[in-house]
Amino acid sequence: MAPALLQTAHPWRTFRWYRDQKHYSGTYWSPTMRDHVIYESRLELSRLLFADFDPSVRAIVAQPFLLQTVLEARVRRHIPDYLLFTG
């Protein structure tokens, strides 16, 4: 897949907000992206802040794709939190 396509990717999944939820999710205005970027926890928010202050980061994509493989006869799936483009 071309990097330019990944830079314009929409998040693979969406998440829900509800009252009294256990995690802290939301949107963050990213100066790097000049747009909102989603996060699902305070840990993700802190990673997002570090990425925004890193001068080598040119683009941040939240939950860009689904990785899937078969391991020991079971399907394993993972959606990365962020994809950072540097340069």
N, CA, C and O atoms as a MOPAC input file, in Angstrom:
PM7 MOZYME 1SCF
protein

 N      0.84400 1    -1.16900 1     0.00000 1
 C      0.00000 1     0.00000 1     0.00000 1
 C      0.89400 1     1.23800 1     0.00000 1
 O      1.92000 1     1.28300 1     0.67900 1
 N      0.49700 1     2.20700 1    -0.75000 1
 C      1.26400 1     3.44600 1    -0.87100 1
 C      1.14400 1     4.27200 1     0.42000 1
 O      0.05700 1     4.39200 1     0.98500 1
 N      2.27300 1     4.84200 1     0.88200 1
 C      2.22200 1     5.67200 1     2.09900 1
 C      1.22400 1     6.82600 1     1.99600 1
 O      0.60600 1     7.19600 1     2.99400 1
 N      1.06300 1     7.39000 1     0.81800 1
 C      0.11700 1     8.50200 1     0.65700 1
 C     -1.31400 1     8.06600 1     0.97200 1
 O     -2.09800 1     8.85000 1     1.50600 1
 N     -1.65400 1     6.81800 1     0.64200 1
 C     -2.99900 1     6.31500 1     0.96400 1
 C     -3.16900 1     6.15400 1     2.46800 1
 O     -4.23500 1     6.44600 1     3.00900 1
 N     -2.12100 1     5.68900 1     3.14500 1
 C     -2.20900 1     5.51600 1     4.59100 1
 C     -2.33200 1     6.85400 1     5.30800 1
 O     -2.99800 1     6.94000 1     6.34000 1
 N     -1.70500 1     7.89400 1     4.78100 1
 C     -1.77800 1     9.20100 1     5.42800 1
 C     -3.18300 1     9.77400 1     5.40800 1
 O     -3.51700 1    10.61000 1     6.24800 1
 N     -4.00200 1     9.34900 1     4.48000 1
 C     -5.37700 1     9.85000 1     4.40000 1
 C     -6.39800 1     8.84100 1     4.91900 1
 O     -7.60300 1     9.02900 1     4.75700 1
 N     -5.90800 1     7.76600 1     5.54300 1
 C     -6.80500 1     6.71700 1     6.03000 1
 C     -7.66100 1     7.21900 1     7.19000 1
 O     -7.21300 1     8.01100 1     8.01900 1
 N     -8.88200 1     6.74800 1     7.22500 1
 C     -9.76500 1     7.00200 1     8.35600 1
 C     -9.51700 1     5.91200 1     9.38600 1
 O     -9.06900 1     4.82500 1     9.02100 1
 N     -9.79100 1     6.16400 1    10.65400 1
 C     -9.58800 1     5.12300 1    11.67300 1
 C    -10.32700 1     3.83700 1    11.30900 1
 O    -11.46400 1     3.86800 1    10.83700 1
 N     -9.66200 1     2.71400 1    11.53900 1
 C    -10.21000 1     1.40800 1    11.20500 1
 C    -11.50200 1     1.14000 1    11.96500 1
 O    -12.44300 1     0.55800 1    11.42600 1
 N    -11.53500 1     1.56200 1    13.19900 1
 C    -12.74200 1     1.37300 1    14.00900 1
 C    -13.04600 1     2.67300 1    14.73300 1
 O    -12.19600 1     3.55800 1    14.83700 1
 N    -14.23800 1     2.77200 1    15.21800 1
 C    -14.61200 1     3.92500 1    16.03000 1
 C    -14.83900 1     3.42600 1    17.44600 1
 O    -14.99900 1     2.22500 1    17.66800 1
 N    -14.85500 1     4.31600 1    18.37500 1
 C    -15.11300 1     3.91400 1    19.75200 1
 C    -16.24600 1     4.74300 1    20.30800 1
 O    -16.55600 1     5.82100 1    19.80100 1
 N    -16.85100 1     4.23200 1    21.34400 1
 C    -18.02400 1     4.85500 1    21.91600 1
 C    -17.66800 1     5.55900 1    23.21800 1
 O    -16.77600 1     5.13200 1    23.95100 1
 N    -18.37900 1     6.64100 1    23.48700 1
 C    -18.29300 1     7.30500 1    24.77600 1
 C    -19.58800 1     7.01500 1    25.50800 1
 O    -20.66200 1     7.02100 1    24.90700 1
 N    -19.49200 1     6.76700 1    26.78000 1
 C    -20.69300 1     6.60500 1    27.58000 1
 C    -20.38600 1     7.02000 1    29.01400 1
 O    -19.23200 1     7.05200 1    29.44100 1
 N    -21.42500 1     7.32800 1    29.72600 1
 C    -21.27100 1     7.79400 1    31.10100 1
 C    -20.64900 1     6.71100 1    31.97900 1
 O    -20.98100 1     5.53200 1    31.85000 1
 N    -19.75100 1     7.11200 1    32.86700 1
 C    -19.07500 1     6.22300 1    33.81700 1
 C    -18.19800 1     5.16400 1    33.15200 1
 O    -17.96600 1     4.10300 1    33.73100 1
 N    -17.71600 1     5.43800 1    31.95900 1
 C    -16.83700 1     4.46300 1    31.31700 1
 C    -15.50600 1     4.39900 1    32.06100 1
 O    -15.12700 1     5.35500 1    32.73700 1
 N    -14.79900 1     3.28100 1    31.94100 1
 C    -13.56600 1     3.04400 1    32.68200 1
 C    -12.35700 1     3.70800 1    32.02900 1
 O    -11.36600 1     3.96800 1    32.71200 1
 N    -12.40900 1     3.98300 1    30.75300 1
 C    -11.26800 1     4.58700 1    30.07300 1
 C    -11.58900 1     6.03500 1    29.68400 1
 O    -12.73600 1     6.47600 1    29.75200 1
 N    -10.57300 1     6.73800 1    29.28600 1
 C    -10.68100 1     8.16500 1    29.00100 1
 C    -10.37500 1     8.38200 1    27.52500 1
 O     -9.20800 1     8.46900 1    27.14200 1
 N    -11.40100 1     8.46900 1    26.70200 1
 C    -11.19400 1     8.62900 1    25.26800 1
 C    -11.67900 1    10.00400 1    24.82100 1
 O    -12.45000 1    10.67200 1    25.51100 1
 N    -11.20200 1    10.40500 1    23.64300 1
 C    -11.62700 1    11.69700 1    23.13600 1
 C    -10.91300 1    12.06700 1    21.85400 1
 O    -10.38000 1    11.20700 1    21.15400 1
 N    -10.90700 1    13.34200 1    21.55700 1
 C    -10.22100 1    13.85200 1    20.38400 1
 C     -9.23200 1    14.92600 1    20.82900 1
 O     -9.47100 1    15.64400 1    21.80000 1
 N     -8.13500 1    15.02100 1    20.11400 1
 C     -7.06700 1    15.96300 1    20.42100 1
 C     -6.77800 1    16.77200 1    19.16100 1
 O     -6.62000 1    16.20600 1    18.08000 1
 N     -6.71000 1    18.09500 1    19.30000 1
 C     -6.35700 1    18.92900 1    18.16300 1
 C     -4.85200 1    18.84700 1    17.97500 1
 O     -4.08600 1    19.28400 1    18.83400 1
 N     -4.43600 1    18.29000 1    16.85500 1
 C     -3.02200 1    18.09100 1    16.56100 1
 C     -2.51800 1    19.19100 1    15.63100 1
 O     -2.98300 1    19.29500 1    14.49600 1
 N     -1.57100 1    20.01700 1    16.09500 1
 C     -0.97900 1    21.01400 1    15.19700 1
 C     -0.25700 1    20.36600 1    14.00500 1
 O     -0.21900 1    20.93100 1    12.91200 1
 N      0.30600 1    19.19300 1    14.22600 1
 C      0.98000 1    18.48700 1    13.13000 1
 C     -0.00200 1    18.17000 1    12.01200 1
 O      0.30300 1    18.36900 1    10.83600 1
 N     -1.17900 1    17.67900 1    12.37700 1
 C     -2.17800 1    17.27300 1    11.39100 1
 C     -3.12800 1    18.40600 1    11.00000 1
 O     -3.81200 1    18.32800 1     9.98000 1
 N     -3.16200 1    19.45400 1    11.81500 1
 C     -4.13000 1    20.53600 1    11.63400 1
 C     -5.55600 1    19.98200 1    11.58400 1
 O     -6.39500 1    20.41100 1    10.79200 1
 N     -5.78300 1    19.02300 1    12.45500 1
 C     -7.08200 1    18.34900 1    12.53900 1
 C     -7.14600 1    17.60900 1    13.86800 1
 O     -6.15200 1    17.51500 1    14.58900 1
 N     -8.32600 1    17.08500 1    14.18400 1
 C     -8.47100 1    16.27000 1    15.38300 1
 C     -7.94700 1    14.86400 1    15.14400 1
 O     -8.07700 1    14.32100 1    14.04700 1
 N     -7.35200 1    14.27600 1    16.18100 1
 C     -6.88800 1    12.88900 1    16.16700 1
 C     -7.51900 1    12.21000 1    17.37900 1
 O     -7.51300 1    12.77000 1    18.47600 1
 N     -8.06100 1    11.01600 1    17.18900 1
 C     -8.74500 1    10.32500 1    18.28400 1
 C     -7.74500 1     9.57900 1    19.17500 1
 O     -6.65700 1     9.20100 1    18.73900 1
 N     -8.14200 1     9.38200 1    20.42100 1
 C     -7.36600 1     8.55900 1    21.35500 1
 C     -8.34400 1     7.83400 1    22.26500 1
 O     -9.46500 1     8.29200 1    22.48400 1
 N     -7.90000 1     6.68400 1    22.79600 1
 C     -8.78300 1     5.86000 1    23.62400 1
 C     -8.38100 1     5.80000 1    25.09100 1
 O     -9.10800 1     5.23500 1    25.90800 1
 N     -7.24200 1     6.36800 1    25.43100 1
 C     -6.79400 1     6.33000 1    26.82200 1
 C     -5.84200 1     7.48900 1    27.06900 1
 O     -5.38100 1     8.13800 1    26.13000 1
 N     -5.55500 1     7.74100 1    28.32400 1
 C     -4.59200 1     8.79700 1    28.65300 1
 C     -3.18900 1     8.42900 1    28.18400 1
 O     -2.39300 1     9.30800 1    27.85500 1
 N     -2.88600 1     7.14600 1    28.15300 1
 C     -1.58800 1     6.71100 1    27.63400 1
 C     -1.47200 1     7.05300 1    26.14800 1
 O     -0.43400 1     7.54600 1    25.70700 1
 N     -2.52100 1     6.79900 1    25.38400 1
 C     -2.51700 1     7.16500 1    23.96500 1
 C     -2.43300 1     8.67900 1    23.79100 1
 O     -1.75000 1     9.16100 1    22.88700 1
 N     -3.11800 1     9.42600 1    24.64100 1
 C     -3.05100 1    10.88300 1    24.56800 1
 C     -1.62900 1    11.36900 1    24.82200 1
 O     -1.15100 1    12.26800 1    24.13000 1
 N     -0.94900 1    10.78600 1    25.80600 1
 C      0.42800 1    11.20900 1    26.08000 1
 C      1.34400 1    10.87200 1    24.90900 1
 O      2.24500 1    11.64700 1    24.59100 1
 N      1.12800 1     9.72500 1    24.26100 1
 C      1.93200 1     9.36300 1    23.08300 1
 C      1.66600 1    10.35000 1    21.94600 1
 O      2.58100 1    10.73100 1    21.21500 1
 N      0.44500 1    10.74400 1    21.81300 1
 C      0.06200 1    11.71400 1    20.79600 1
 C      0.73400 1    13.06600 1    21.03500 1
 O      1.19000 1    13.71000 1    20.09000 1
 N      0.79500 1    13.49100 1    22.28700 1
 C      1.46600 1    14.74500 1    22.62600 1
 C      2.95700 1    14.68200 1    22.29300 1
 O      3.51200 1    15.62900 1    21.73600 1
 N      3.60100 1    13.56700 1    22.63300 1
 C      5.01800 1    13.40400 1    22.29600 1
 C      5.23300 1    13.46200 1    20.78600 1
 O      6.18700 1    14.08200 1    20.31500 1
 N      4.35700 1    12.82400 1    20.03800 1
 C      4.48500 1    12.82600 1    18.57400 1
 C      4.32300 1    14.23700 1    18.02500 1
 O      5.02300 1    14.62800 1    17.09100 1
 N      3.40300 1    15.00000 1    18.60000 1
 C      3.17200 1    16.35900 1    18.12600 1
 C      4.37000 1    17.27600 1    18.37100 1
 O      4.60500 1    18.20400 1    17.59700 1
 N      5.12100 1    17.02700 1    19.42700 1
 C      6.27900 1    17.85500 1    19.74400 1
 C      7.56100 1    17.37000 1    19.08000 1
 O      8.58900 1    18.04200 1    19.15700 1
 N      7.51200 1    16.21700 1    18.43300 1
 C      8.69000 1    15.69100 1    17.74000 1
 C      8.78500 1    16.35100 1    16.36500 1
 O      7.88500 1    16.18000 1    15.54200 1
 N      9.85600 1    17.10000 1    16.09900 1
 C      9.94900 1    17.80100 1    14.81600 1
 C     10.10200 1    16.88000 1    13.60900 1
 O      9.88400 1    17.30800 1    12.47600 1
 N     10.47400 1    15.62200 1    13.83800 1
 C     10.62600 1    14.70200 1    12.70300 1
 C      9.30600 1    14.08100 1    12.26400 1
 O      9.22900 1    13.51700 1    11.17200 1
 N      8.25800 1    14.17300 1    13.09700 1
 C      6.95100 1    13.60200 1    12.75100 1
 C      6.22300 1    14.55200 1    11.80800 1
 O      5.97900 1    15.71200 1    12.14000 1
 N      5.88000 1    14.04000 1    10.62700 1
 C      5.20300 1    14.84100 1     9.60000 1
 C      3.70300 1    14.56000 1     9.52100 1
 O      2.93200 1    15.40800 1     9.07300 1
 N      3.29100 1    13.36100 1     9.95900 1
 C      1.86400 1    13.00200 1     9.92300 1
 C      1.58300 1    11.95300 1    10.99200 1
 O      2.44000 1    11.13000 1    11.31500 1
 N      0.36600 1    11.99500 1    11.53600 1
 C     -0.09000 1    11.05300 1    12.55500 1
 C     -1.41900 1    10.49300 1    12.08400 1
 O     -2.34900 1    11.24500 1    11.79100 1
 N     -1.50900 1     9.16600 1    12.01000 1
 C     -2.75300 1     8.51100 1    11.60000 1
 C     -3.19200 1     7.58700 1    12.73700 1
 O     -2.43800 1     6.70800 1    13.15200 1
 N     -4.40600 1     7.78700 1    13.23700 1
 C     -4.94200 1     6.96800 1    14.32100 1
 C     -5.57100 1     5.70200 1    13.76600 1
 O     -6.31600 1     5.74400 1    12.78800 1
 N     -5.26600 1     4.58000 1    14.39700 1
 C     -5.82800 1     3.27400 1    14.05400 1
 C     -5.89500 1     3.07000 1    12.54200 1
 O     -6.98100 1     2.93500 1    11.97800 1
 N     -4.72900 1     3.04900 1    11.88400 1
 C     -4.68900 1     3.11800 1    10.42200 1
 C     -5.10500 1     1.84800 1     9.67300 1
 O     -5.60500 1     1.93400 1     8.55200 1
 N     -4.90500 1     0.67300 1    10.27600 1
 C     -5.20300 1    -0.56500 1     9.55700 1
 C     -5.32800 1    -1.72300 1    10.53200 1
 O     -4.99200 1    -1.60600 1    11.71100 1
 N     -5.81600 1    -2.83700 1    10.02100 1
 C     -5.95700 1    -4.06800 1    10.79300 1
 C     -4.86700 1    -5.03900 1    10.36500 1
 O     -4.73900 1    -5.35200 1     9.18200 1
 N     -4.08200 1    -5.51600 1    11.32400 1
 C     -3.12100 1    -6.59200 1    11.07100 1
 C     -3.80000 1    -7.90000 1    11.44700 1
 O     -4.41900 1    -7.99800 1    12.50600 1
 N     -3.68800 1    -8.88700 1    10.59900 1
 C     -4.34400 1   -10.16200 1    10.88000 1
 C     -3.45000 1   -11.29500 1    10.41600 1
 O     -2.87700 1   -11.23700 1     9.32800 1
 N     -3.32700 1   -12.33400 1    11.24700 1
 C     -2.55100 1   -13.51800 1    10.89900 1
 C     -3.14000 1   -14.73300 1    11.59600 1
 O     -3.95400 1   -14.60800 1    12.51100 1
 N     -2.72300 1   -15.89400 1    11.15600 1
 C     -3.11500 1   -17.14000 1    11.81400 1
 C     -1.89200 1   -17.65400 1    12.55000 1
 O     -0.83300 1   -17.84000 1    11.95000 1
 N     -2.03300 1   -17.88400 1    13.84100 1
 C     -0.94200 1   -18.36500 1    14.68100 1
 C     -1.46800 1   -19.47600 1    15.56000 1
 O     -2.42700 1   -19.29100 1    16.31000 1
 N     -0.84000 1   -20.62300 1    15.46400 1
 C     -1.26200 1   -21.78500 1    16.24800 1
 C     -2.75100 1   -22.07700 1    16.04000 1
 O     -3.48700 1   -22.32000 1    16.99600 1
 N     -3.17200 1   -22.05000 1    14.79200 1
 C     -4.53900 1   -22.36800 1    14.36400 1
 C     -5.58800 1   -21.38100 1    14.87900 1
 O     -6.78000 1   -21.69000 1    14.88400 1
 N     -5.15400 1   -20.21000 1    15.30700 1
 C     -6.09200 1   -19.17900 1    15.75900 1
 C     -5.82600 1   -17.88700 1    14.99600 1
 O     -4.67900 1   -17.53100 1    14.72500 1
 N     -6.89800 1   -17.19900 1    14.66100 1
 C     -6.75900 1   -15.91100 1    13.98000 1
 C     -6.43900 1   -14.84700 1    15.03000 1
 O     -7.15300 1   -14.69200 1    16.02000 1
 N     -5.35900 1   -14.12600 1    14.79000 1
 C     -4.94600 1   -13.04000 1    15.68500 1
 C     -5.11300 1   -11.72200 1    14.94900 1
 O     -4.76200 1   -11.60700 1    13.77500 1
 N     -5.65500 1   -10.71800 1    15.65300 1
 C     -5.88600 1    -9.41200 1    15.04700 1
 C     -5.32700 1    -8.32100 1    15.95300 1
 O     -5.33000 1    -8.43300 1    17.17900 1
 N     -4.84800 1    -7.26600 1    15.30600 1
 C     -4.36300 1    -6.10700 1    16.06100 1
 C     -4.53500 1    -4.85300 1    15.21500 1
 O     -4.23600 1    -4.84700 1    14.02100 1
 N     -5.01400 1    -3.80500 1    15.84500 1
 C     -5.11000 1    -2.49600 1    15.19500 1
 C     -4.13500 1    -1.58000 1    15.92400 1
 O     -4.33900 1    -1.27600 1    17.09900 1
 N     -3.06500 1    -1.12900 1    15.23900 1
 C     -2.11600 1    -0.22700 1    15.90200 1
 C     -2.80300 1     1.07200 1    16.32500 1
 O     -3.71800 1     1.54900 1    15.65300 1
 N     -2.35700 1     1.62900 1    17.43400 1
 C     -2.93200 1     2.88400 1    17.92100 1
 C     -2.64800 1     4.03000 1    16.95900 1
 O     -3.54600 1     4.78800 1    16.59300 1
 N     -1.37600 1     4.14400 1    16.55200 1
 C     -0.97700 1     5.25000 1    15.68000 1
 C      0.07100 1     4.79600 1    14.68000 1
 O      0.85300 1     3.88000 1    14.93400 1
 N      0.06500 1     5.45800 1    13.54600 1
 C      1.12000 1     5.32400 1    12.54400 1
 C      1.70900 1     6.71700 1    12.39500 1
 O      1.01100 1     7.67000 1    12.04900 1
 N      3.02600 1     6.82000 1    12.66400 1
 C      3.71300 1     8.10800 1    12.57400 1
 C      4.58200 1     8.12700 1    11.33600 1
 O      5.38700 1     7.22100 1    11.11900 1
 N      4.42000 1     9.15500 1    10.52500 1
 C      5.25800 1     9.34400 1     9.35400 1
 C      6.34500 1    10.35700 1     9.71800 1
 O      6.05000 1    11.45600 1    10.18800 1
 N      7.57700 1     9.98200 1     9.50100 1
 C      8.68900 1    10.87000 1     9.81700 1
 C      9.47100 1    11.20200 1     8.55400 1
 O      9.33700 1    10.54500 1     7.52200 1
 N     10.27800 1    12.22300 1     8.66600 1
 C     11.08100 1    12.52500 1     7.49100 1
 C     11.72500 1    13.86100 1     7.56500 1
 O     12.43800 1    14.25500 1     6.64100 1

